[in-house]
Amino acid sequence: MSKDYYKILGVNKSASADEIKKAFRKLAHEHHPDKAGGNAEKFKELNEAYQVLGDSQKRAQYDQFGSAYKNQAGGGAYGNPFGQGFDFSGFSQNGQGMDFDLGDIFGSFFGGAAGGGRQASHRGSDLELNIEITLKEAVFGVNKKVQVKKQNKCEVCHGSGAENNDSFMQCNTCQGSGKIITTILGQFRTQTICPDCQGKGKKIKNKCGACHGQGLKTEIEELNIEIPAGIDDGQSIRMSGKGDAGQSNAAAGDLYINVFVTPDKYLQRQGDDLLSEITITFTEAVLGGEELVKTIDGEVKLKIPAGTKAGERIILRDKGVHKLKGRGRGNQVVLVNIDVPTNLSRKQRQLLEELDQEFKTSKKKWF
């Protein structure tokens, strides 16, 4: 059944890339398996939807073909590089059939996937890992040890899948050539990789007992991930070659770590700056004073200037986020709120009335 990725993320088809990203972040935080009430299946579904809609090229293909867009590479608009109704008769020469290596053509269009007689080489799959860190860890950076379930090369057979070097036999399908030659329409011959031996020209006679001939083993590997200072919520780290091992000596895939930053109780990030609020008394606003303020580095004394108004912002220099690109740190911006008392004692009211009268008297002297 076709999946509606837009519905999964709760956005319209006309949603911008930023709207899709925000929707994914919100739902990912809500359904993260490590959270109370989290849903692993829902989280996996959200991640699948974002991997498509968050990529402009994949999204365009999805909009055209739906969730089955990956299968379109075999036919339709992508299947025949020559277009519909291509006439192969033009490749005959003087009425005679001619050899024609489709491997060269497919190699030009698809990077050698159907190379004529070349050994098939399959790069390892990329892997994804979601990790959650605190705001403080995002500001200063942190090293995290994680366990990743992945395919590694078998240490016994070194990825060959065979018991030893004498455990191979010639492939009967291609007679050891690694390629299959067929004639199309009696005009020319095509050459493709042998599907039985994947272009190797030989097959395993005695399989490795450790990996059962696969050359790969699924293992749990512990990795040390260095998360840089200044990383933001939703950003990813790429670890080259840390994905699944490749087949036939091909390169390993990569590991992508998606970083999610848990909201902080007191501080909110805005770019390289951190935002916080403080509530002061009416008299502090008038007379000035000092207040302890929470920062990412710990508590510091904040000077309140006399005559501070509600809504003013006081800057704490270099108390923000380490800049991911460049040097130094951002600032902490403290928004000032004033606590206006409502339940006054008789004495407090009397004092304020006297103060008010004093202000009015002083004001009249200026006019």
Sequence and secondary structure as in RCSB ss.txt:
>XXXX:A:sequence
MSKDYYKILGVNKSASADEIKKAFRKLAHEHHPDKAGGNAEKFKELNEAYQVLGDSQKRAQYDQFGSAYKNQAGG
GAYGNPFGQGFDFSGFSQNGQGMDFDLGDIFGSFFGGAAGGGRQASHRGSDLELNIEITLKEAVFGVNKKVQVKK
QNKCEVCHGSGAENNDSFMQCNTCQGSGKIITTILGQFRTQTICPDCQGKGKKIKNKCGACHGQGLKTEIEELNI
EIPAGIDDGQSIRMSGKGDAGQSNAAAGDLYINVFVTPDKYLQRQGDDLLSEITITFTEAVLGGEELVKTIDGEV
KLKIPAGTKAGERIILRDKGVHKLKGRGRGNQVVLVNIDVPTNLSRKQRQLLEELDQEFKTSKKKWF
>XXXX:A:secstr
    HHHHHT  TT  HHHHHHHHHHHHHHH TTSTT  HHHHHHHHHHHHHHTSHHHHHHHHHHGGGGGGGGGS
HHHH TT TT  GGGG BTTB EE  HHHHHHHHHTTTT SS         EEEEEEE HHHHHH EEEEEEEEE
EEE TTTTTS BSSTT EEE TTTTTSSEEEEEETTTEEEEEE TTTTTSSEEESSB TTTTTSSEEEEEEEEEE
EE TT  TT EEEETT SS  STT     EEEEEEE   SS EEETTEEEEEEEEEHHHHHH EEEEEEETTEEE
EEEE TT  TT EEEETT S B SSSSSB  EEEEEEEE   S  HHHHHHHHHHHHHHHHHHHHT 
